[in-house]
């Protein structure tokens, strides 16, 4: 039995609230159980210097955890003077996930910056961030459409993410912190609404796991992402 009493293939309760930021072109507050992430999308009429003159846009992301997102206060990374390796890895992952479903030339020479701020952490912050970031991105692009800045087909698909792992010998979906910290294997799956694989991150924490176990995790991920994509669609409809 899982500590949360969930079935092996059961997500935590997921909710998405749109338009939570007065100033951002797109925003949402996403909750995966006790993991809460604020996602905002900001439109900028510029692109990185290396993209100038190439007639295409860019989507990038920043990620951070508030000092009391966890049990003990963490120092803000700005006071340390640099982002941690973990932070850099996660924000690059979010950016890659979103760019996989955006037609960048149709965006024009503009950049959309997604900020994912973890208000409360209980495992799966990166997967919640990716899933919520898509909603914020969608609403930013809708804002642009209403102003005739882009056409209808800039956003090619949905993208969402979920964690899966082996906990006490069983494959389980959407690990919370207790499961994540005690898992024998832990993985993150990022997939599009049409079922395409954007990225898979998998790690054996104790001993190597089998192809059969990986296939079980992949099956759980497909189910979970299917449910998340359906919730995204319902949220923005």
C-alpha atoms as an extended CHARMM CRD file, in Angstrom:
* protein
*
       237  EXT
         1         1  UNK       CA              0.0000000000        0.0000000000        0.0000000000  PROA      1               0.0000000000
         2         2  UNK       CA              1.2900000000        3.4630000000       -0.8930000000  PROA      2               0.0000000000
         3         3  UNK       CA              1.7170000000        5.9240000000        2.0030000000  PROA      3               0.0000000000
         4         4  UNK       CA             -0.9330000000        8.1450000000        0.3770000000  PROA      4               0.0000000000
         5         5  UNK       CA             -3.3420000000        5.1540000000        0.0430000000  PROA      5               0.0000000000
         6         6  UNK       CA             -3.5110000000        5.7630000000       -3.7200000000  PROA      6               0.0000000000
         7         7  UNK       CA             -3.6850000000        2.9660000000       -6.2660000000  PROA      7               0.0000000000
         8         8  UNK       CA             -0.4100000000        2.3130000000       -8.1490000000  PROA      8               0.0000000000
         9         9  UNK       CA             -1.7960000000        3.9930000000      -11.3000000000  PROA      9               0.0000000000
        10        10  UNK       CA             -3.4730000000        6.9150000000       -9.5170000000  PROA      10              0.0000000000
        11        11  UNK       CA             -2.3640000000       10.5300000000       -9.7870000000  PROA      11              0.0000000000
        12        12  UNK       CA             -2.4910000000       12.8520000000       -6.8330000000  PROA      12              0.0000000000
        13        13  UNK       CA             -5.3810000000       15.2940000000       -6.9520000000  PROA      13              0.0000000000
        14        14  UNK       CA             -4.4520000000       17.7670000000       -9.7020000000  PROA      14              0.0000000000
        15        15  UNK       CA             -5.9620000000       21.2260000000      -10.1380000000  PROA      15              0.0000000000
        16        16  UNK       CA             -5.1440000000       24.1250000000      -12.4530000000  PROA      16              0.0000000000
        17        17  UNK       CA             -6.3370000000       27.6930000000      -11.8700000000  PROA      17              0.0000000000
        18        18  UNK       CA             -5.8110000000       30.1180000000      -14.7480000000  PROA      18              0.0000000000
        19        19  UNK       CA             -5.2310000000       33.8760000000      -14.8210000000  PROA      19              0.0000000000
        20        20  UNK       CA             -3.8040000000       34.1370000000      -11.3140000000  PROA      20              0.0000000000
        21        21  UNK       CA             -1.3660000000       36.9310000000      -12.1980000000  PROA      21              0.0000000000
        22        22  UNK       CA             -2.7360000000       40.3780000000      -13.0130000000  PROA      22              0.0000000000
        23        23  UNK       CA              0.1910000000       41.4320000000      -15.1670000000  PROA      23              0.0000000000
        24        24  UNK       CA              1.4050000000       38.3110000000      -17.0020000000  PROA      24              0.0000000000
        25        25  UNK       CA              0.1290000000       37.5290000000      -20.5060000000  PROA      25              0.0000000000
        26        26  UNK       CA             -0.5340000000       33.9640000000      -19.3280000000  PROA      26              0.0000000000
        27        27  UNK       CA             -0.5240000000       32.3820000000      -15.8850000000  PROA      27              0.0000000000
        28        28  UNK       CA             -1.7690000000       29.5070000000      -13.7710000000  PROA      28              0.0000000000
        29        29  UNK       CA             -1.4260000000       27.9490000000      -10.3480000000  PROA      29              0.0000000000
        30        30  UNK       CA             -1.0440000000       24.1920000000      -10.6570000000  PROA      30              0.0000000000
        31        31  UNK       CA             -1.3120000000       21.7560000000       -7.7690000000  PROA      31              0.0000000000
        32        32  UNK       CA             -0.1830000000       18.1330000000       -7.7950000000  PROA      32              0.0000000000
        33        33  UNK       CA             -1.3480000000       17.1870000000       -4.3020000000  PROA      33              0.0000000000
        34        34  UNK       CA              0.7810000000       19.2360000000       -1.9050000000  PROA      34              0.0000000000
        35        35  UNK       CA              3.1480000000       20.3950000000       -4.6530000000  PROA      35              0.0000000000
        36        36  UNK       CA              2.0420000000       23.8770000000       -5.7580000000  PROA      36              0.0000000000
        37        37  UNK       CA              3.7050000000       25.7950000000       -8.6180000000  PROA      37              0.0000000000
        38        38  UNK       CA              2.9370000000       29.2690000000       -9.9390000000  PROA      38              0.0000000000
        39        39  UNK       CA              3.5780000000       29.4860000000      -13.6990000000  PROA      39              0.0000000000
        40        40  UNK       CA              3.6310000000       32.7880000000      -15.5980000000  PROA      40              0.0000000000
        41        41  UNK       CA              4.2960000000       33.5280000000      -19.2670000000  PROA      41              0.0000000000
        42        42  UNK       CA              5.7390000000       36.8860000000      -20.3250000000  PROA      42              0.0000000000
        43        43  UNK       CA              5.9320000000       38.1220000000      -23.9040000000  PROA      43              0.0000000000
        44        44  UNK       CA              9.0320000000       40.0570000000      -24.9080000000  PROA      44              0.0000000000
        45        45  UNK       CA              9.5230000000       41.8280000000      -28.2360000000  PROA      45              0.0000000000
        46        46  UNK       CA             13.0440000000       40.5260000000      -28.6130000000  PROA      46              0.0000000000
        47        47  UNK       CA             14.9710000000       37.3130000000      -29.0910000000  PROA      47              0.0000000000
        48        48  UNK       CA             18.3760000000       36.1790000000      -27.7750000000  PROA      48              0.0000000000
        49        49  UNK       CA             21.2620000000       37.8560000000      -29.6450000000  PROA      49              0.0000000000
        50        50  UNK       CA             22.1880000000       34.6150000000      -31.4300000000  PROA      50              0.0000000000
        51        51  UNK       CA             18.6650000000       34.4460000000      -32.9420000000  PROA      51              0.0000000000
        52        52  UNK       CA             18.4930000000       37.9970000000      -34.3100000000  PROA      52              0.0000000000
        53        53  UNK       CA             17.6190000000       38.1940000000      -37.9840000000  PROA      53              0.0000000000
        54        54  UNK       CA             16.5930000000       34.5220000000      -38.2480000000  PROA      54              0.0000000000
        55        55  UNK       CA             12.8310000000       35.2270000000      -38.4380000000  PROA      55              0.0000000000
        56        56  UNK       CA             11.8840000000       32.9120000000      -35.5990000000  PROA      56              0.0000000000
        57        57  UNK       CA             11.0820000000       33.2210000000      -31.9450000000  PROA      57              0.0000000000
        58        58  UNK       CA             12.1210000000       31.5220000000      -28.7610000000  PROA      58              0.0000000000
        59        59  UNK       CA             10.5650000000       30.0130000000      -25.6500000000  PROA      59              0.0000000000
        60        60  UNK       CA             12.6590000000       29.8180000000      -22.5120000000  PROA      60              0.0000000000
        61        61  UNK       CA             12.0290000000       29.0440000000      -18.8470000000  PROA      61              0.0000000000
        62        62  UNK       CA             13.2390000000       29.8680000000      -15.3740000000  PROA      62              0.0000000000
        63        63  UNK       CA             12.5320000000       27.7560000000      -12.3000000000  PROA      63              0.0000000000
        64        64  UNK       CA             12.9470000000       28.4030000000       -8.6190000000  PROA      64              0.0000000000
        65        65  UNK       CA             11.7850000000       27.3330000000       -5.1920000000  PROA      65              0.0000000000
        66        66  UNK       CA             10.6230000000       29.8220000000       -2.5910000000  PROA      66              0.0000000000
        67        67  UNK       CA             12.5890000000       29.7230000000        0.6750000000  PROA      67              0.0000000000
        68        68  UNK       CA              9.8550000000       27.8960000000        2.6310000000  PROA      68              0.0000000000
        69        69  UNK       CA              8.6700000000       25.5920000000       -0.1520000000  PROA      69              0.0000000000
        70        70  UNK       CA             10.2370000000       22.7740000000        1.9020000000  PROA      70              0.0000000000
        71        71  UNK       CA             10.4000000000       21.7560000000        5.5690000000  PROA      71              0.0000000000
        72        72  UNK       CA             13.4160000000       23.9360000000        6.2550000000  PROA      72              0.0000000000
        73        73  UNK       CA             14.1200000000       27.3870000000        4.8560000000  PROA      73              0.0000000000
        74        74  UNK       CA             16.4070000000       27.4730000000        1.8350000000  PROA      74              0.0000000000
        75        75  UNK       CA             18.4590000000       30.4980000000        0.9020000000  PROA      75              0.0000000000
        76        76  UNK       CA             17.3300000000       32.2680000000       -2.2400000000  PROA      76              0.0000000000
        77        77  UNK       CA             19.7220000000       31.4170000000       -5.0340000000  PROA      77              0.0000000000
        78        78  UNK       CA             20.1170000000       35.0940000000       -5.8530000000  PROA      78              0.0000000000
        79        79  UNK       CA             21.7650000000       35.5800000000       -2.4320000000  PROA      79              0.0000000000
        80        80  UNK       CA             24.1670000000       32.7240000000       -3.1710000000  PROA      80              0.0000000000
        81        81  UNK       CA             25.0720000000       34.3780000000       -6.4540000000  PROA      81              0.0000000000
        82        82  UNK       CA             24.2330000000       31.6070000000       -8.8990000000  PROA      82              0.0000000000
        83        83  UNK       CA             21.6180000000       29.0170000000       -9.7510000000  PROA      83              0.0000000000
        84        84  UNK       CA             22.3010000000       25.4850000000       -8.5530000000  PROA      84              0.0000000000
        85        85  UNK       CA             22.9940000000       22.7040000000      -11.0230000000  PROA      85              0.0000000000
        86        86  UNK       CA             19.5760000000       21.2150000000      -10.2220000000  PROA      86              0.0000000000
        87        87  UNK       CA             17.8170000000       24.5130000000      -10.9680000000  PROA      87              0.0000000000
        88        88  UNK       CA             19.6340000000       24.9360000000      -14.2780000000  PROA      88              0.0000000000
        89        89  UNK       CA             18.8310000000       21.3710000000      -15.3130000000  PROA      89              0.0000000000
        90        90  UNK       CA             15.1230000000       21.7590000000      -14.5180000000  PROA      90              0.0000000000
        91        91  UNK       CA             14.6610000000       25.0950000000      -16.2600000000  PROA      91              0.0000000000
        92        92  UNK       CA             16.3950000000       23.7740000000      -19.3770000000  PROA      92              0.0000000000
        93        93  UNK       CA             14.0770000000       20.7660000000      -19.2940000000  PROA      93              0.0000000000
        94        94  UNK       CA             10.9960000000       22.9970000000      -19.0770000000  PROA      94              0.0000000000
        95        95  UNK       CA             12.2260000000       25.1090000000      -22.0000000000  PROA      95              0.0000000000
        96        96  UNK       CA             12.9310000000       22.0480000000      -24.1680000000  PROA      96              0.0000000000
        97        97  UNK       CA              9.5190000000       20.5880000000      -23.3740000000  PROA      97              0.0000000000
        98        98  UNK       CA              7.6820000000       23.7480000000      -24.4130000000  PROA      98              0.0000000000
        99        99  UNK       CA              9.7320000000       24.3810000000      -27.5490000000  PROA      99              0.0000000000
       100       100  UNK       CA              8.8650000000       20.8580000000      -28.7100000000  PROA      100             0.0000000000
       101       101  UNK       CA              5.2540000000       21.9550000000      -29.2600000000  PROA      101             0.0000000000
       102       102  UNK       CA              5.7600000000       25.5210000000      -30.5590000000  PROA      102             0.0000000000
       103       103  UNK       CA              6.2580000000       26.4680000000      -34.2180000000  PROA      103             0.0000000000
       104       104  UNK       CA              9.0140000000       28.9670000000      -33.5080000000  PROA      104             0.0000000000
       105       105  UNK       CA              9.1010000000       30.6530000000      -36.9570000000  PROA      105             0.0000000000
       106       106  UNK       CA              5.3620000000       31.4190000000      -36.6200000000  PROA      106             0.0000000000
       107       107  UNK       CA              6.0160000000       33.1240000000      -33.3110000000  PROA      107             0.0000000000
       108       108  UNK       CA              7.9910000000       35.8260000000      -35.1030000000  PROA      108             0.0000000000
       109       109  UNK       CA             11.0460000000       37.4720000000      -33.5830000000  PROA      109             0.0000000000
       110       110  UNK       CA              9.6290000000       37.3750000000      -30.0710000000  PROA      110             0.0000000000
       111       111  UNK       CA             10.4830000000       35.5270000000      -26.8940000000  PROA      111             0.0000000000
       112       112  UNK       CA              8.0740000000       34.0170000000      -24.3810000000  PROA      112             0.0000000000
       113       113  UNK       CA              9.6560000000       33.5630000000      -20.9720000000  PROA      113             0.0000000000
       114       114  UNK       CA              8.0330000000       31.1060000000      -18.6100000000  PROA      114             0.0000000000
       115       115  UNK       CA              8.6540000000       31.4710000000      -14.8760000000  PROA      115             0.0000000000
       116       116  UNK       CA              7.8840000000       28.4760000000      -12.6680000000  PROA      116             0.0000000000
       117       117  UNK       CA              8.0180000000       29.2840000000       -8.9640000000  PROA      117             0.0000000000
       118       118  UNK       CA              7.5210000000       26.4540000000       -6.4960000000  PROA      118             0.0000000000
       119       119  UNK       CA              5.3900000000       27.7050000000       -3.6120000000  PROA      119             0.0000000000
       120       120  UNK       CA              5.2080000000       24.3490000000       -1.8630000000  PROA      120             0.0000000000
       121       121  UNK       CA              7.1340000000       21.1670000000       -2.6400000000  PROA      121             0.0000000000
       122       122  UNK       CA              6.0950000000       17.5780000000       -2.0310000000  PROA      122             0.0000000000
       123       123  UNK       CA              7.8180000000       15.7740000000       -4.9090000000  PROA      123             0.0000000000
       124       124  UNK       CA              7.3310000000       16.1570000000       -8.6600000000  PROA      124             0.0000000000
       125       125  UNK       CA              7.9760000000       19.8900000000       -8.8630000000  PROA      125             0.0000000000
       126       126  UNK       CA              9.4760000000       19.6880000000      -12.3580000000  PROA      126             0.0000000000
       127       127  UNK       CA              6.5970000000       17.6340000000      -13.7480000000  PROA      127             0.0000000000
       128       128  UNK       CA              4.0130000000       19.9690000000      -12.2310000000  PROA      128             0.0000000000
       129       129  UNK       CA              5.9760000000       22.9400000000      -13.6120000000  PROA      129             0.0000000000
       130       130  UNK       CA              5.9870000000       21.5600000000      -17.1660000000  PROA      130             0.0000000000
       131       131  UNK       CA              2.2880000000       20.6990000000      -17.0760000000  PROA      131             0.0000000000
       132       132  UNK       CA              1.3330000000       24.1300000000      -15.7310000000  PROA      132             0.0000000000
       133       133  UNK       CA              3.7980000000       25.9680000000      -17.9770000000  PROA      133             0.0000000000
       134       134  UNK       CA              1.9430000000       24.6950000000      -21.0330000000  PROA      134             0.0000000000
       135       135  UNK       CA             -1.2830000000       26.2960000000      -19.7770000000  PROA      135             0.0000000000
       136       136  UNK       CA              0.4700000000       29.6230000000      -19.1560000000  PROA      136             0.0000000000
       137       137  UNK       CA              2.0880000000       29.4140000000      -22.5970000000  PROA      137             0.0000000000
       138       138  UNK       CA             -1.2660000000       28.6130000000      -24.2300000000  PROA      138             0.0000000000
       139       139  UNK       CA             -2.8880000000       31.6580000000      -22.6300000000  PROA      139             0.0000000000
       140       140  UNK       CA              0.0080000000       33.9050000000      -23.6360000000  PROA      140             0.0000000000
       141       141  UNK       CA             -0.3630000000       32.7900000000      -27.2510000000  PROA      141             0.0000000000
       142       142  UNK       CA             -4.1330000000       33.3330000000      -27.0310000000  PROA      142             0.0000000000
       143       143  UNK       CA             -3.4070000000       36.8680000000      -25.7920000000  PROA      143             0.0000000000
       144       144  UNK       CA             -1.2360000000       37.3730000000      -28.8670000000  PROA      144             0.0000000000
       145       145  UNK       CA             -3.8990000000       35.9900000000      -31.2130000000  PROA      145             0.0000000000
       146       146  UNK       CA             -6.4870000000       38.4480000000      -29.9070000000  PROA      146             0.0000000000
       147       147  UNK       CA             -4.1020000000       41.2210000000      -30.9520000000  PROA      147             0.0000000000
       148       148  UNK       CA             -3.4070000000       39.7230000000      -34.3910000000  PROA      148             0.0000000000
       149       149  UNK       CA              0.2210000000       39.1160000000      -33.4940000000  PROA      149             0.0000000000
       150       150  UNK       CA              0.1800000000       35.4150000000      -34.4480000000  PROA      150             0.0000000000
       151       151  UNK       CA             -2.0160000000       32.9430000000      -36.3180000000  PROA      151             0.0000000000
       152       152  UNK       CA             -3.8770000000       29.9010000000      -35.0150000000  PROA      152             0.0000000000
       153       153  UNK       CA             -1.2530000000       27.2070000000      -35.4760000000  PROA      153             0.0000000000
       154       154  UNK       CA              1.6970000000       28.5010000000      -33.4200000000  PROA      154             0.0000000000
       155       155  UNK       CA              1.0290000000       25.9720000000      -30.6720000000  PROA      155             0.0000000000
       156       156  UNK       CA              1.2010000000       22.5670000000      -32.3620000000  PROA      156             0.0000000000
       157       157  UNK       CA              0.3190000000       20.2740000000      -29.4740000000  PROA      157             0.0000000000
       158       158  UNK       CA              0.0290000000       19.9460000000      -25.7240000000  PROA      158             0.0000000000
       159       159  UNK       CA              2.8590000000       18.8090000000      -23.4790000000  PROA      159             0.0000000000
       160       160  UNK       CA              2.7070000000       17.4300000000      -19.9500000000  PROA      160             0.0000000000
       161       161  UNK       CA              4.9380000000       15.4970000000      -17.5830000000  PROA      161             0.0000000000
       162       162  UNK       CA              4.6570000000       13.0040000000      -14.7490000000  PROA      162             0.0000000000
       163       163  UNK       CA              6.9420000000       11.0260000000      -12.4730000000  PROA      163             0.0000000000
       164       164  UNK       CA              6.9000000000        7.2400000000      -12.0790000000  PROA      164             0.0000000000
       165       165  UNK       CA              9.0220000000        4.9780000000       -9.9430000000  PROA      165             0.0000000000
       166       166  UNK       CA              9.5840000000        1.6690000000       -8.2480000000  PROA      166             0.0000000000
       167       167  UNK       CA              8.5200000000        1.8770000000       -4.6130000000  PROA      167             0.0000000000
       168       168  UNK       CA              8.7810000000       -1.2130000000       -2.4200000000  PROA      168             0.0000000000
       169       169  UNK       CA              9.0780000000       -3.3140000000       -5.5520000000  PROA      169             0.0000000000
       170       170  UNK       CA              5.9660000000       -1.9440000000       -7.2650000000  PROA      170             0.0000000000
       171       171  UNK       CA              5.6730000000        0.4680000000      -10.1890000000  PROA      171             0.0000000000
       172       172  UNK       CA              3.7530000000        3.5820000000       -9.1020000000  PROA      172             0.0000000000
       173       173  UNK       CA              2.5860000000        6.8020000000      -10.7370000000  PROA      173             0.0000000000
       174       174  UNK       CA              3.1910000000       10.3910000000       -9.5930000000  PROA      174             0.0000000000
       175       175  UNK       CA              5.4880000000       10.0120000000       -6.6000000000  PROA      175             0.0000000000
       176       176  UNK       CA              5.1240000000       12.3350000000       -3.6390000000  PROA      176             0.0000000000
       177       177  UNK       CA              8.1420000000       13.1870000000       -1.4750000000  PROA      177             0.0000000000
       178       178  UNK       CA              7.8480000000       10.1540000000        0.8180000000  PROA      178             0.0000000000
       179       179  UNK       CA              7.8170000000        7.7810000000       -2.1490000000  PROA      179             0.0000000000
       180       180  UNK       CA             10.4410000000        9.7060000000       -4.0850000000  PROA      180             0.0000000000
       181       181  UNK       CA             12.8880000000        9.7000000000       -1.1880000000  PROA      181             0.0000000000
       182       182  UNK       CA             12.4470000000        5.9360000000       -0.6770000000  PROA      182             0.0000000000
       183       183  UNK       CA             12.1530000000        4.7720000000       -4.2860000000  PROA      183             0.0000000000
       184       184  UNK       CA             14.3320000000        2.0440000000       -5.7610000000  PROA      184             0.0000000000
       185       185  UNK       CA             14.0510000000        3.7670000000       -9.1530000000  PROA      185             0.0000000000
       186       186  UNK       CA             12.6770000000        7.0980000000      -10.1380000000  PROA      186             0.0000000000
       187       187  UNK       CA             11.8720000000        8.5940000000      -13.5390000000  PROA      187             0.0000000000
       188       188  UNK       CA             10.2690000000       11.5960000000      -15.2030000000  PROA      188             0.0000000000
       189       189  UNK       CA              8.4000000000       11.3470000000      -18.4880000000  PROA      189             0.0000000000
       190       190  UNK       CA              7.6120000000       14.3140000000      -20.7280000000  PROA      190             0.0000000000
       191       191  UNK       CA              5.1790000000       13.6190000000      -23.5740000000  PROA      191             0.0000000000
       192       192  UNK       CA              2.9960000000       15.5020000000      -26.0230000000  PROA      192             0.0000000000
       193       193  UNK       CA             -0.7590000000       15.3090000000      -26.2390000000  PROA      193             0.0000000000
       194       194  UNK       CA             -0.4800000000       13.1240000000      -29.3300000000  PROA      194             0.0000000000
       195       195  UNK       CA              1.7500000000       10.6510000000      -27.4860000000  PROA      195             0.0000000000
       196       196  UNK       CA              5.1760000000       11.7680000000      -28.7130000000  PROA      196             0.0000000000
       197       197  UNK       CA              8.0850000000       11.4070000000      -26.3090000000  PROA      197             0.0000000000
       198       198  UNK       CA              9.9300000000       14.6390000000      -25.5480000000  PROA      198             0.0000000000
       199       199  UNK       CA             12.2030000000       13.3970000000      -22.7860000000  PROA      199             0.0000000000
       200       200  UNK       CA             12.6330000000       10.5030000000      -20.3680000000  PROA      200             0.0000000000
       201       201  UNK       CA             14.8070000000       10.7870000000      -17.2670000000  PROA      201             0.0000000000
       202       202  UNK       CA             15.3020000000        7.5500000000      -15.3350000000  PROA      202             0.0000000000
       203       203  UNK       CA             17.5990000000        6.6350000000      -12.4630000000  PROA      203             0.0000000000
       204       204  UNK       CA             18.1580000000        3.4990000000      -10.4280000000  PROA      204             0.0000000000
       205       205  UNK       CA             18.5800000000        4.5680000000       -6.8030000000  PROA      205             0.0000000000
       206       206  UNK       CA             19.6040000000        1.1810000000       -5.3750000000  PROA      206             0.0000000000
       207       207  UNK       CA             20.0740000000       -1.5270000000       -8.0040000000  PROA      207             0.0000000000
       208       208  UNK       CA             19.6260000000       -1.5090000000      -11.7760000000  PROA      208             0.0000000000
       209       209  UNK       CA             16.0560000000       -2.0980000000      -12.9280000000  PROA      209             0.0000000000
       210       210  UNK       CA             14.8860000000       -4.3360000000      -15.7500000000  PROA      210             0.0000000000
       211       211  UNK       CA             13.4180000000       -3.6110000000      -19.1670000000  PROA      211             0.0000000000
       212       212  UNK       CA             10.1640000000       -5.0980000000      -17.8650000000  PROA      212             0.0000000000
       213       213  UNK       CA             10.0950000000       -2.5880000000      -15.0070000000  PROA      213             0.0000000000
       214       214  UNK       CA             10.8470000000        0.2640000000      -17.3910000000  PROA      214             0.0000000000
       215       215  UNK       CA              7.9570000000       -0.8320000000      -19.6250000000  PROA      215             0.0000000000
       216       216  UNK       CA              5.6670000000       -0.7770000000      -16.5860000000  PROA      216             0.0000000000
       217       217  UNK       CA              6.7890000000        2.7610000000      -15.7780000000  PROA      217             0.0000000000
       218       218  UNK       CA              6.2500000000        3.8430000000      -19.3760000000  PROA      218             0.0000000000
       219       219  UNK       CA              2.7390000000        2.3910000000      -19.3400000000  PROA      219             0.0000000000
       220       220  UNK       CA              1.9080000000        4.2510000000      -16.1380000000  PROA      220             0.0000000000
       221       221  UNK       CA              3.3620000000        7.4740000000      -17.5640000000  PROA      221             0.0000000000
       222       222  UNK       CA              1.2170000000        7.2450000000      -20.6920000000  PROA      222             0.0000000000
       223       223  UNK       CA             -1.9000000000        6.8030000000      -18.5710000000  PROA      223             0.0000000000
       224       224  UNK       CA             -1.0150000000        9.6590000000      -16.2450000000  PROA      224             0.0000000000
       225       225  UNK       CA             -0.0510000000       12.0630000000      -19.0100000000  PROA      225             0.0000000000
       226       226  UNK       CA             -3.2630000000       11.1950000000      -20.8480000000  PROA      226             0.0000000000
       227       227  UNK       CA             -5.1990000000       12.3410000000      -17.7840000000  PROA      227             0.0000000000
       228       228  UNK       CA             -3.1150000000       15.5050000000      -17.4220000000  PROA      228             0.0000000000
       229       229  UNK       CA             -3.5650000000       16.3900000000      -21.0950000000  PROA      229             0.0000000000
       230       230  UNK       CA             -7.3270000000       15.9430000000      -20.7120000000  PROA      230             0.0000000000
       231       231  UNK       CA             -7.2730000000       18.2910000000      -17.7000000000  PROA      231             0.0000000000
       232       232  UNK       CA             -5.2150000000       20.8660000000      -19.6060000000  PROA      232             0.0000000000
       233       233  UNK       CA             -7.6960000000       20.7370000000      -22.4660000000  PROA      233             0.0000000000
       234       234  UNK       CA            -10.6360000000       21.1390000000      -20.1030000000  PROA      234             0.0000000000
       235       235  UNK       CA             -8.8970000000       24.0310000000      -18.3410000000  PROA      235             0.0000000000
       236       236  UNK       CA             -8.2670000000       26.0860000000      -21.4860000000  PROA      236             0.0000000000
       237       237  UNK       CA            -11.5320000000       25.2710000000      -23.2850000000  PROA      237             0.0000000000
